[in-house]
């Protein structure tokens, strides 16, 4: 972030953003979500739930509540679902 509070969005992440588009910034604990205003109402509930679940998952990892798998073990576990 610059001293003026400006943030650079990498080109590959702004492919769907055009000059003049209005953007909404949502802060959820340590997460920042940037959305186009036109998409804001449609998906707000899903976005906030995704942010909440992601934050909770990181907290669980920080607490050491996770299982480590090799690639083969992970794929075997996925097949069970």
PyMOL Python script that loads the backbone (N, CA, C, O; Angstrom):
from pymol import cmd

cmd.read_pdbstr("""\
ATOM      1  N   UNK A   1       0.851  -1.168   0.000  1.00  0.00           N
ATOM      2  CA  UNK A   1       0.000   0.000   0.000  1.00  0.00           C
ATOM      3  C   UNK A   1       0.894   1.227   0.000  1.00  0.00           C
ATOM      4  O   UNK A   1       1.923   1.263   0.675  1.00  0.00           O
ATOM      5  N   UNK A   2       0.490   2.229  -0.764  1.00  0.00           N
ATOM      6  CA  UNK A   2       1.284   3.452  -0.830  1.00  0.00           C
ATOM      7  C   UNK A   2       0.985   4.350   0.374  1.00  0.00           C
ATOM      8  O   UNK A   2       0.058   4.083   1.139  1.00  0.00           O
ATOM      9  N   UNK A   3       1.771   5.410   0.535  1.00  0.00           N
ATOM     10  CA  UNK A   3       1.550   6.354   1.632  1.00  0.00           C
ATOM     11  C   UNK A   3       0.212   7.078   1.489  1.00  0.00           C
ATOM     12  O   UNK A   3      -0.298   7.635   2.461  1.00  0.00           O
ATOM     13  N   UNK A   4      -0.356   7.071   0.285  1.00  0.00           N
ATOM     14  CA  UNK A   4      -1.662   7.698   0.046  1.00  0.00           C
ATOM     15  C   UNK A   4      -2.811   6.703   0.202  1.00  0.00           C
ATOM     16  O   UNK A   4      -3.967   7.047  -0.048  1.00  0.00           O
ATOM     17  N   UNK A   5      -2.501   5.479   0.611  1.00  0.00           N
ATOM     18  CA  UNK A   5      -3.538   4.463   0.794  1.00  0.00           C
ATOM     19  C   UNK A   5      -3.936   3.762  -0.487  1.00  0.00           C
ATOM     20  O   UNK A   5      -4.958   3.076  -0.530  1.00  0.00           O
ATOM     21  N   UNK A   6      -3.147   3.925  -1.522  1.00  0.00           N
ATOM     22  CA  UNK A   6      -3.456   3.282  -2.798  1.00  0.00           C
ATOM     23  C   UNK A   6      -2.937   1.847  -2.799  1.00  0.00           C
ATOM     24  O   UNK A   6      -1.862   1.558  -2.274  1.00  0.00           O
ATOM     25  N   UNK A   7      -3.719   0.960  -3.397  1.00  0.00           N
ATOM     26  CA  UNK A   7      -3.372  -0.449  -3.470  1.00  0.00           C
ATOM     27  C   UNK A   7      -3.306  -0.858  -4.935  1.00  0.00           C
ATOM     28  O   UNK A   7      -4.163  -0.473  -5.730  1.00  0.00           O
ATOM     29  N   UNK A   8      -2.298  -1.630  -5.287  1.00  0.00           N
ATOM     30  CA  UNK A   8      -2.158  -2.118  -6.653  1.00  0.00           C
ATOM     31  C   UNK A   8      -2.819  -3.487  -6.754  1.00  0.00           C
ATOM     32  O   UNK A   8      -2.535  -4.385  -5.962  1.00  0.00           O
ATOM     33  N   UNK A   9      -3.700  -3.637  -7.733  1.00  0.00           N
ATOM     34  CA  UNK A   9      -4.329  -4.927  -8.013  1.00  0.00           C
ATOM     35  C   UNK A   9      -3.617  -5.501  -9.231  1.00  0.00           C
ATOM     36  O   UNK A   9      -3.623  -4.883 -10.296  1.00  0.00           O
ATOM     37  N   UNK A  10      -2.999  -6.682  -9.089  1.00  0.00           N
ATOM     38  CA  UNK A  10      -2.282  -7.259 -10.223  1.00  0.00           C
ATOM     39  C   UNK A  10      -3.183  -7.398 -11.458  1.00  0.00           C
ATOM     40  O   UNK A  10      -4.380  -7.657 -11.337  1.00  0.00           O
ATOM     41  N   UNK A  11      -2.608  -7.226 -12.609  1.00  0.00           N
ATOM     42  CA  UNK A  11      -3.355  -7.225 -13.871  1.00  0.00           C
ATOM     43  C   UNK A  11      -4.183  -8.492 -14.055  1.00  0.00           C
ATOM     44  O   UNK A  11      -5.330  -8.422 -14.497  1.00  0.00           O
ATOM     45  N   UNK A  12      -3.612  -9.653 -13.720  1.00  0.00           N
ATOM     46  CA  UNK A  12      -4.353 -10.904 -13.929  1.00  0.00           C
ATOM     47  C   UNK A  12      -5.560 -11.035 -12.997  1.00  0.00           C
ATOM     48  O   UNK A  12      -6.441 -11.857 -13.247  1.00  0.00           O
ATOM     49  N   UNK A  13      -5.611 -10.234 -11.924  1.00  0.00           N
ATOM     50  CA  UNK A  13      -6.741 -10.282 -10.999  1.00  0.00           C
ATOM     51  C   UNK A  13      -7.799  -9.230 -11.322  1.00  0.00           C
ATOM     52  O   UNK A  13      -8.888  -9.263 -10.747  1.00  0.00           O
ATOM     53  N   UNK A  14      -7.508  -8.314 -12.213  1.00  0.00           N
ATOM     54  CA  UNK A  14      -8.469  -7.261 -12.516  1.00  0.00           C
ATOM     55  C   UNK A  14      -9.044  -7.366 -13.920  1.00  0.00           C
ATOM     56  O   UNK A  14      -9.532  -6.383 -14.479  1.00  0.00           O
ATOM     57  N   UNK A  15      -8.982  -8.564 -14.484  1.00  0.00           N
ATOM     58  CA  UNK A  15      -9.454  -8.758 -15.851  1.00  0.00           C
ATOM     59  C   UNK A  15     -10.943  -8.440 -16.004  1.00  0.00           C
ATOM     60  O   UNK A  15     -11.371  -8.036 -17.086  1.00  0.00           O
ATOM     61  N   UNK A  16     -11.741  -8.611 -14.948  1.00  0.00           N
ATOM     62  CA  UNK A  16     -13.176  -8.342 -15.022  1.00  0.00           C
ATOM     63  C   UNK A  16     -13.542  -6.960 -14.487  1.00  0.00           C
ATOM     64  O   UNK A  16     -14.724  -6.631 -14.392  1.00  0.00           O
ATOM     65  N   UNK A  17     -12.547  -6.147 -14.137  1.00  0.00           N
ATOM     66  CA  UNK A  17     -12.791  -4.804 -13.622  1.00  0.00           C
ATOM     67  C   UNK A  17     -12.450  -3.797 -14.704  1.00  0.00           C
ATOM     68  O   UNK A  17     -11.369  -3.839 -15.291  1.00  0.00           O
ATOM     69  N   UNK A  18     -13.384  -2.891 -14.963  1.00  0.00           N
ATOM     70  CA  UNK A  18     -13.166  -1.877 -15.980  1.00  0.00           C
ATOM     71  C   UNK A  18     -13.091  -0.502 -15.330  1.00  0.00           C
ATOM     72  O   UNK A  18     -13.605  -0.292 -14.231  1.00  0.00           O
ATOM     73  N   UNK A  19     -12.446   0.427 -16.019  1.00  0.00           N
ATOM     74  CA  UNK A  19     -12.359   1.797 -15.522  1.00  0.00           C
ATOM     75  C   UNK A  19     -13.770   2.322 -15.268  1.00  0.00           C
ATOM     76  O   UNK A  19     -14.654   2.196 -16.115  1.00  0.00           O
ATOM     77  N   UNK A  20     -13.962   2.901 -14.113  1.00  0.00           N
ATOM     78  CA  UNK A  20     -15.270   3.459 -13.741  1.00  0.00           C
ATOM     79  C   UNK A  20     -16.130   2.514 -12.926  1.00  0.00           C
ATOM     80  O   UNK A  20     -17.130   2.946 -12.354  1.00  0.00           O
ATOM     81  N   UNK A  21     -15.773   1.230 -12.852  1.00  0.00           N
ATOM     82  CA  UNK A  21     -16.542   0.298 -12.033  1.00  0.00           C
ATOM     83  C   UNK A  21     -16.450   0.715 -10.567  1.00  0.00           C
ATOM     84  O   UNK A  21     -15.387   1.118 -10.094  1.00  0.00           O
ATOM     85  N   UNK A  22     -17.547   0.617  -9.870  1.00  0.00           N
ATOM     86  CA  UNK A  22     -17.555   0.896  -8.435  1.00  0.00           C
ATOM     87  C   UNK A  22     -17.252  -0.398  -7.695  1.00  0.00           C
ATOM     88  O   UNK A  22     -17.785  -1.459  -8.018  1.00  0.00           O
ATOM     89  N   UNK A  23     -16.376  -0.286  -6.686  1.00  0.00           N
ATOM     90  CA  UNK A  23     -15.950  -1.453  -5.922  1.00  0.00           C
ATOM     91  C   UNK A  23     -16.324  -1.289  -4.457  1.00  0.00           C
ATOM     92  O   UNK A  23     -16.346  -0.175  -3.934  1.00  0.00           O
ATOM     93  N   UNK A  24     -16.616  -2.396  -3.804  1.00  0.00           N
ATOM     94  CA  UNK A  24     -16.939  -2.429  -2.382  1.00  0.00           C
ATOM     95  C   UNK A  24     -15.837  -3.214  -1.684  1.00  0.00           C
ATOM     96  O   UNK A  24     -15.419  -4.271  -2.156  1.00  0.00           O
ATOM     97  N   UNK A  25     -15.370  -2.688  -0.557  1.00  0.00           N
ATOM     98  CA  UNK A  25     -14.346  -3.370   0.229  1.00  0.00           C
ATOM     99  C   UNK A  25     -14.983  -3.837   1.528  1.00  0.00           C
ATOM    100  O   UNK A  25     -15.586  -3.047   2.255  1.00  0.00           O
ATOM    101  N   UNK A  26     -14.845  -5.128   1.816  1.00  0.00           N
ATOM    102  CA  UNK A  26     -15.391  -5.716   3.038  1.00  0.00           C
ATOM    103  C   UNK A  26     -14.218  -6.241   3.844  1.00  0.00           C
ATOM    104  O   UNK A  26     -13.381  -6.977   3.320  1.00  0.00           O
ATOM    105  N   UNK A  27     -14.151  -5.865   5.119  1.00  0.00           N
ATOM    106  CA  UNK A  27     -13.094  -6.393   5.984  1.00  0.00           C
ATOM    107  C   UNK A  27     -13.726  -7.345   6.978  1.00  0.00           C
ATOM    108  O   UNK A  27     -14.709  -7.008   7.638  1.00  0.00           O
ATOM    109  N   UNK A  28     -13.159  -8.535   7.081  1.00  0.00           N
ATOM    110  CA  UNK A  28     -13.615  -9.559   8.003  1.00  0.00           C
ATOM    111  C   UNK A  28     -12.388 -10.066   8.745  1.00  0.00           C
ATOM    112  O   UNK A  28     -11.636 -10.891   8.227  1.00  0.00           O
ATOM    113  N   UNK A  29     -12.192  -9.566   9.961  1.00  0.00           N
ATOM    114  CA  UNK A  29     -10.983  -9.868  10.726  1.00  0.00           C
ATOM    115  C   UNK A  29      -9.758  -9.526   9.887  1.00  0.00           C
ATOM    116  O   UNK A  29      -9.530  -8.354   9.587  1.00  0.00           O
ATOM    117  N   UNK A  30      -8.968 -10.520   9.505  1.00  0.00           N
ATOM    118  CA  UNK A  30      -7.738 -10.270   8.754  1.00  0.00           C
ATOM    119  C   UNK A  30      -7.935 -10.391   7.246  1.00  0.00           C
ATOM    120  O   UNK A  30      -6.973 -10.291   6.484  1.00  0.00           O
ATOM    121  N   UNK A  31      -9.171 -10.605   6.813  1.00  0.00           N
ATOM    122  CA  UNK A  31      -9.440 -10.767   5.388  1.00  0.00           C
ATOM    123  C   UNK A  31     -10.014  -9.489   4.801  1.00  0.00           C
ATOM    124  O   UNK A  31     -10.750  -8.762   5.467  1.00  0.00           O
ATOM    125  N   UNK A  32      -9.669  -9.224   3.549  1.00  0.00           N
ATOM    126  CA  UNK A  32     -10.241  -8.108   2.809  1.00  0.00           C
ATOM    127  C   UNK A  32     -10.837  -8.681   1.537  1.00  0.00           C
ATOM    128  O   UNK A  32     -10.159  -9.377   0.782  1.00  0.00           O
ATOM    129  N   UNK A  33     -12.113  -8.384   1.301  1.00  0.00           N
ATOM    130  CA  UNK A  33     -12.822  -8.861   0.118  1.00  0.00           C
ATOM    131  C   UNK A  33     -13.135  -7.637  -0.733  1.00  0.00           C
ATOM    132  O   UNK A  33     -13.669  -6.646  -0.235  1.00  0.00           O
ATOM    133  N   UNK A  34     -12.803  -7.710  -2.012  1.00  0.00           N
ATOM    134  CA  UNK A  34     -13.054  -6.622  -2.954  1.00  0.00           C
ATOM    135  C   UNK A  34     -14.038  -7.145  -3.992  1.00  0.00           C
ATOM    136  O   UNK A  34     -13.768  -8.140  -4.664  1.00  0.00           O
ATOM    137  N   UNK A  35     -15.200  -6.460  -4.124  1.00  0.00           N
ATOM    138  CA  UNK A  35     -16.237  -6.900  -5.060  1.00  0.00           C
ATOM    139  C   UNK A  35     -16.725  -5.731  -5.887  1.00  0.00           C
ATOM    140  O   UNK A  35     -16.707  -4.580  -5.450  1.00  0.00           O
ATOM    141  N   UNK A  36     -17.159  -6.053  -7.090  1.00  0.00           N
ATOM    142  CA  UNK A  36     -17.800  -5.033  -7.902  1.00  0.00           C
ATOM    143  C   UNK A  36     -19.170  -4.734  -7.288  1.00  0.00           C
ATOM    144  O   UNK A  36     -19.867  -5.643  -6.839  1.00  0.00           O
ATOM    145  N   UNK A  37     -19.546  -3.464  -7.272  1.00  0.00           N
ATOM    146  CA  UNK A  37     -20.808  -3.049  -6.667  1.00  0.00           C
ATOM    147  C   UNK A  37     -21.991  -3.791  -7.289  1.00  0.00           C
ATOM    148  O   UNK A  37     -22.931  -4.155  -6.582  1.00  0.00           O
ATOM    149  N   UNK A  38     -21.954  -4.016  -8.596  1.00  0.00           N
ATOM    150  CA  UNK A  38     -23.082  -4.671  -9.264  1.00  0.00           C
ATOM    151  C   UNK A  38     -23.280  -6.107  -8.792  1.00  0.00           C
ATOM    152  O   UNK A  38     -24.384  -6.640  -8.905  1.00  0.00           O
ATOM    153  N   UNK A  39     -22.231  -6.747  -8.265  1.00  0.00           N
ATOM    154  CA  UNK A  39     -22.325  -8.117  -7.762  1.00  0.00           C
ATOM    155  C   UNK A  39     -22.550  -8.169  -6.260  1.00  0.00           C
ATOM    156  O   UNK A  39     -22.768  -9.242  -5.698  1.00  0.00           O
ATOM    157  N   UNK A  40     -22.499  -7.024  -5.614  1.00  0.00           N
ATOM    158  CA  UNK A  40     -22.514  -6.959  -4.154  1.00  0.00           C
ATOM    159  C   UNK A  40     -23.767  -7.586  -3.550  1.00  0.00           C
ATOM    160  O   UNK A  40     -23.656  -8.487  -2.719  1.00  0.00           O
ATOM    161  N   UNK A  41     -24.938  -7.139  -3.942  1.00  0.00           N
ATOM    162  CA  UNK A  41     -26.171  -7.633  -3.340  1.00  0.00           C
ATOM    163  C   UNK A  41     -26.416  -9.104  -3.625  1.00  0.00           C
ATOM    164  O   UNK A  41     -26.889  -9.837  -2.756  1.00  0.00           O
ATOM    165  N   UNK A  42     -26.097  -9.540  -4.834  1.00  0.00           N
ATOM    166  CA  UNK A  42     -26.398 -10.908  -5.242  1.00  0.00           C
ATOM    167  C   UNK A  42     -25.684 -11.953  -4.398  1.00  0.00           C
ATOM    168  O   UNK A  42     -26.278 -12.968  -4.034  1.00  0.00           O
ATOM    169  N   UNK A  43     -24.432 -11.717  -4.089  1.00  0.00           N
ATOM    170  CA  UNK A  43     -23.629 -12.762  -3.470  1.00  0.00           C
ATOM    171  C   UNK A  43     -23.110 -12.418  -2.081  1.00  0.00           C
ATOM    172  O   UNK A  43     -22.259 -13.135  -1.556  1.00  0.00           O
ATOM    173  N   UNK A  44     -23.591 -11.353  -1.478  1.00  0.00           N
ATOM    174  CA  UNK A  44     -23.042 -10.914  -0.198  1.00  0.00           C
ATOM    175  C   UNK A  44     -23.126 -12.003   0.869  1.00  0.00           C
ATOM    176  O   UNK A  44     -22.147 -12.264   1.568  1.00  0.00           O
ATOM    177  N   UNK A  45     -24.268 -12.626   0.992  1.00  0.00           N
ATOM    178  CA  UNK A  45     -24.429 -13.638   2.029  1.00  0.00           C
ATOM    179  C   UNK A  45     -23.432 -14.787   1.833  1.00  0.00           C
ATOM    180  O   UNK A  45     -22.807 -15.241   2.792  1.00  0.00           O
ATOM    181  N   UNK A  46     -23.288 -15.254   0.586  1.00  0.00           N
ATOM    182  CA  UNK A  46     -22.353 -16.347   0.311  1.00  0.00           C
ATOM    183  C   UNK A  46     -20.906 -15.920   0.561  1.00  0.00           C
ATOM    184  O   UNK A  46     -20.108 -16.690   1.097  1.00  0.00           O
ATOM    185  N   UNK A  47     -20.577 -14.692   0.168  1.00  0.00           N
ATOM    186  CA  UNK A  47     -19.205 -14.202   0.364  1.00  0.00           C
ATOM    187  C   UNK A  47     -18.857 -14.104   1.843  1.00  0.00           C
ATOM    188  O   UNK A  47     -17.765 -14.499   2.253  1.00  0.00           O
ATOM    189  N   UNK A  48     -19.773 -13.582   2.640  1.00  0.00           N
ATOM    190  CA  UNK A  48     -19.513 -13.455   4.076  1.00  0.00           C
ATOM    191  C   UNK A  48     -19.404 -14.822   4.743  1.00  0.00           C
ATOM    192  O   UNK A  48     -18.575 -15.017   5.631  1.00  0.00           O
ATOM    193  N   UNK A  49     -20.231 -15.759   4.321  1.00  0.00           N
ATOM    194  CA  UNK A  49     -20.148 -17.111   4.874  1.00  0.00           C
ATOM    195  C   UNK A  49     -18.829 -17.773   4.482  1.00  0.00           C
ATOM    196  O   UNK A  49     -18.209 -18.446   5.306  1.00  0.00           O
ATOM    197  N   UNK A  50     -18.392 -17.589   3.231  1.00  0.00           N
ATOM    198  CA  UNK A  50     -17.111 -18.127   2.794  1.00  0.00           C
ATOM    199  C   UNK A  50     -15.970 -17.521   3.617  1.00  0.00           C
ATOM    200  O   UNK A  50     -15.066 -18.235   4.049  1.00  0.00           O
ATOM    201  N   UNK A  51     -16.016 -16.213   3.829  1.00  0.00           N
ATOM    202  CA  UNK A  51     -14.973 -15.540   4.618  1.00  0.00           C
ATOM    203  C   UNK A  51     -14.968 -16.062   6.052  1.00  0.00           C
ATOM    204  O   UNK A  51     -13.903 -16.293   6.624  1.00  0.00           O
ATOM    205  N   UNK A  52     -16.150 -16.248   6.635  1.00  0.00           N
ATOM    206  CA  UNK A  52     -16.245 -16.751   8.007  1.00  0.00           C
ATOM    207  C   UNK A  52     -15.665 -18.161   8.115  1.00  0.00           C
ATOM    208  O   UNK A  52     -14.900 -18.460   9.032  1.00  0.00           O
ATOM    209  N   UNK A  53     -16.037 -19.021   7.167  1.00  0.00           N
ATOM    210  CA  UNK A  53     -15.558 -20.396   7.204  1.00  0.00           C
ATOM    211  C   UNK A  53     -14.050 -20.476   6.955  1.00  0.00           C
ATOM    212  O   UNK A  53     -13.363 -21.298   7.561  1.00  0.00           O
ATOM    213  N   UNK A  54     -13.542 -19.633   6.074  1.00  0.00           N
ATOM    214  CA  UNK A  54     -12.100 -19.604   5.811  1.00  0.00           C
ATOM    215  C   UNK A  54     -11.343 -19.161   7.054  1.00  0.00           C
ATOM    216  O   UNK A  54     -10.334 -19.764   7.421  1.00  0.00           O
ATOM    217  N   UNK A  55     -11.828 -18.113   7.696  1.00  0.00           N
ATOM    218  CA  UNK A  55     -11.181 -17.626   8.922  1.00  0.00           C
ATOM    219  C   UNK A  55     -11.193 -18.697  10.012  1.00  0.00           C
ATOM    220  O   UNK A  55     -10.198 -18.884  10.712  1.00  0.00           O
ATOM    221  N   UNK A  56     -12.318 -19.401  10.157  1.00  0.00           N
ATOM    222  CA  UNK A  56     -12.409 -20.460  11.160  1.00  0.00           C
ATOM    223  C   UNK A  56     -11.443 -21.604  10.837  1.00  0.00           C
ATOM    224  O   UNK A  56     -10.833 -22.179  11.739  1.00  0.00           O
ATOM    225  N   UNK A  57     -11.307 -21.928   9.559  1.00  0.00           N
ATOM    226  CA  UNK A  57     -10.368 -22.984   9.170  1.00  0.00           C
ATOM    227  C   UNK A  57      -8.940 -22.596   9.528  1.00  0.00           C
ATOM    228  O   UNK A  57      -8.181 -23.428  10.025  1.00  0.00           O
ATOM    229  N   UNK A  58      -8.560 -21.338   9.282  1.00  0.00           N
ATOM    230  CA  UNK A  58      -7.207 -20.887   9.638  1.00  0.00           C
ATOM    231  C   UNK A  58      -6.997 -20.930  11.148  1.00  0.00           C
ATOM    232  O   UNK A  58      -5.908 -21.270  11.609  1.00  0.00           O
ATOM    233  N   UNK A  59      -8.015 -20.592  11.917  1.00  0.00           N
ATOM    234  CA  UNK A  59      -7.891 -20.667  13.378  1.00  0.00           C
ATOM    235  C   UNK A  59      -7.658 -22.105  13.826  1.00  0.00           C
ATOM    236  O   UNK A  59      -6.852 -22.357  14.721  1.00  0.00           O
ATOM    237  N   UNK A  60      -8.369 -23.053  13.198  1.00  0.00           N
ATOM    238  CA  UNK A  60      -8.185 -24.465  13.536  1.00  0.00           C
ATOM    239  C   UNK A  60      -6.773 -24.928  13.185  1.00  0.00           C
ATOM    240  O   UNK A  60      -6.161 -25.684  13.939  1.00  0.00           O
ATOM    241  N   UNK A  61      -6.259 -24.481  12.053  1.00  0.00           N
ATOM    242  CA  UNK A  61      -4.884 -24.832  11.670  1.00  0.00           C
ATOM    243  C   UNK A  61      -3.902 -24.252  12.675  1.00  0.00           C
ATOM    244  O   UNK A  61      -2.955 -24.927  13.079  1.00  0.00           O
ATOM    245  N   UNK A  62      -4.120 -22.997  13.082  1.00  0.00           N
ATOM    246  CA  UNK A  62      -3.243 -22.375  14.080  1.00  0.00           C
ATOM    247  C   UNK A  62      -3.273 -23.124  15.404  1.00  0.00           C
ATOM    248  O   UNK A  62      -2.272 -23.149  16.119  1.00  0.00           O
ATOM    249  N   UNK A  63      -4.402 -23.734  15.741  1.00  0.00           N
ATOM    250  CA  UNK A  63      -4.528 -24.507  16.981  1.00  0.00           C
ATOM    251  C   UNK A  63      -3.902 -25.898  16.841  1.00  0.00           C
ATOM    252  O   UNK A  63      -3.785 -26.636  17.819  1.00  0.00           O
ATOM    253  N   UNK A  64      -3.504 -26.245  15.618  1.00  0.00           N
ATOM    254  CA  UNK A  64      -2.912 -27.567  15.394  1.00  0.00           C
ATOM    255  C   UNK A  64      -3.934 -28.643  15.100  1.00  0.00           C
ATOM    256  O   UNK A  64      -3.604 -29.829  15.116  1.00  0.00           O
ATOM    257  N   UNK A  65      -5.175 -28.252  14.831  1.00  0.00           N
ATOM    258  CA  UNK A  65      -6.243 -29.216  14.559  1.00  0.00           C
ATOM    259  C   UNK A  65      -6.345 -29.498  13.066  1.00  0.00           C
ATOM    260  O   UNK A  65      -7.253 -29.011  12.393  1.00  0.00           O
ATOM    261  N   UNK A  66      -5.416 -30.281  12.562  1.00  0.00           N
ATOM    262  CA  UNK A  66      -5.444 -30.662  11.159  1.00  0.00           C
ATOM    263  C   UNK A  66      -4.733 -32.002  11.014  1.00  0.00           C
ATOM    264  O   UNK A  66      -4.001 -32.437  11.903  1.00  0.00           O
ATOM    265  N   UNK A  67      -4.962 -32.635   9.889  1.00  0.00           N
ATOM    266  CA  UNK A  67      -4.315 -33.907   9.587  1.00  0.00           C
ATOM    267  C   UNK A  67      -3.498 -33.732   8.323  1.00  0.00           C
ATOM    268  O   UNK A  67      -3.970 -33.162   7.340  1.00  0.00           O
ATOM    269  N   UNK A  68      -2.288 -34.219   8.355  1.00  0.00           N
ATOM    270  CA  UNK A  68      -1.405 -34.127   7.195  1.00  0.00           C
ATOM    271  C   UNK A  68      -1.454 -35.452   6.431  1.00  0.00           C
ATOM    272  O   UNK A  68      -1.351 -36.528   7.021  1.00  0.00           O
ATOM    273  N   UNK A  69      -1.614 -35.354   5.099  1.00  0.00           N
ATOM    274  CA  UNK A  69      -1.675 -36.531   4.250  1.00  0.00           C
ATOM    275  C   UNK A  69      -0.648 -36.425   3.131  1.00  0.00           C
ATOM    276  O   UNK A  69      -0.295 -35.330   2.693  1.00  0.00           O
ATOM    277  N   UNK A  70      -0.182 -37.570   2.684  1.00  0.00           N
ATOM    278  CA  UNK A  70       0.574 -37.601   1.432  1.00  0.00           C
ATOM    279  C   UNK A  70      -0.430 -37.423   0.302  1.00  0.00           C
ATOM    280  O   UNK A  70      -1.637 -37.504   0.529  1.00  0.00           O
ATOM    281  N   UNK A  71       0.051 -37.184  -0.898  1.00  0.00           N
ATOM    282  CA  UNK A  71      -0.848 -37.015  -2.041  1.00  0.00           C
ATOM    283  C   UNK A  71      -1.735 -38.250  -2.205  1.00  0.00           C
ATOM    284  O   UNK A  71      -2.942 -38.129  -2.413  1.00  0.00           O
ATOM    285  N   UNK A  72      -1.143 -39.418  -2.113  1.00  0.00           N
ATOM    286  CA  UNK A  72      -1.890 -40.664  -2.298  1.00  0.00           C
ATOM    287  C   UNK A  72      -2.953 -40.836  -1.220  1.00  0.00           C
ATOM    288  O   UNK A  72      -4.083 -41.224  -1.514  1.00  0.00           O
ATOM    289  N   UNK A  73      -2.590 -40.548   0.031  1.00  0.00           N
ATOM    290  CA  UNK A  73      -3.553 -40.667   1.136  1.00  0.00           C
ATOM    291  C   UNK A  73      -4.702 -39.671   0.962  1.00  0.00           C
ATOM    292  O   UNK A  73      -5.862 -39.996   1.214  1.00  0.00           O
ATOM    293  N   UNK A  74      -4.365 -38.466   0.531  1.00  0.00           N
ATOM    294  CA  UNK A  74      -5.388 -37.444   0.333  1.00  0.00           C
ATOM    295  C   UNK A  74      -6.385 -37.857  -0.743  1.00  0.00           C
ATOM    296  O   UNK A  74      -7.595 -37.723  -0.562  1.00  0.00           O
ATOM    297  N   UNK A  75      -5.872 -38.360  -1.862  1.00  0.00           N
ATOM    298  CA  UNK A  75      -6.758 -38.803  -2.945  1.00  0.00           C
ATOM    299  C   UNK A  75      -7.621 -39.982  -2.511  1.00  0.00           C
ATOM    300  O   UNK A  75      -8.778 -40.087  -2.916  1.00  0.00           O
ATOM    301  N   UNK A  76      -7.067 -40.859  -1.698  1.00  0.00           N
ATOM    302  CA  UNK A  76      -7.838 -41.983  -1.168  1.00  0.00           C
ATOM    303  C   UNK A  76      -8.965 -41.475  -0.271  1.00  0.00           C
ATOM    304  O   UNK A  76     -10.083 -41.988  -0.332  1.00  0.00           O
ATOM    305  N   UNK A  77      -8.681 -40.472   0.559  1.00  0.00           N
ATOM    306  CA  UNK A  77      -9.710 -39.891   1.429  1.00  0.00           C
ATOM    307  C   UNK A  77     -10.810 -39.211   0.604  1.00  0.00           C
ATOM    308  O   UNK A  77     -11.990 -39.300   0.943  1.00  0.00           O
ATOM    309  N   UNK A  78     -10.420 -38.538  -0.471  1.00  0.00           N
ATOM    310  CA  UNK A  78     -11.407 -37.868  -1.318  1.00  0.00           C
ATOM    311  C   UNK A  78     -12.384 -38.864  -1.940  1.00  0.00           C
ATOM    312  O   UNK A  78     -13.570 -38.565  -2.084  1.00  0.00           O
ATOM    313  N   UNK A  79     -11.894 -40.030  -2.303  1.00  0.00           N
ATOM    314  CA  UNK A  79     -12.753 -41.044  -2.918  1.00  0.00           C
ATOM    315  C   UNK A  79     -13.827 -41.527  -1.960  1.00  0.00           C
ATOM    316  O   UNK A  79     -14.871 -42.008  -2.401  1.00  0.00           O
ATOM    317  N   UNK A  80     -13.595 -41.411  -0.662  1.00  0.00           N
ATOM    318  CA  UNK A  80     -14.582 -41.841   0.339  1.00  0.00           C
ATOM    319  C   UNK A  80     -15.815 -40.918   0.328  1.00  0.00           C
ATOM    320  O   UNK A  80     -16.904 -41.342   0.715  1.00  0.00           O
ATOM    321  N   UNK A  81     -15.652 -39.682  -0.104  1.00  0.00           N
ATOM    322  CA  UNK A  81     -16.749 -38.720  -0.084  1.00  0.00           C
ATOM    323  C   UNK A  81     -17.616 -38.937  -1.266  1.00  0.00           C
ATOM    324  O   UNK A  81     -18.607 -38.228  -1.443  1.00  0.00           O
TER     325      UNK A  81
END
""", "prot")
cmd.dss("prot")
cmd.show_as("cartoon", "prot")
cmd.util.cbc("prot")
cmd.orient("prot")
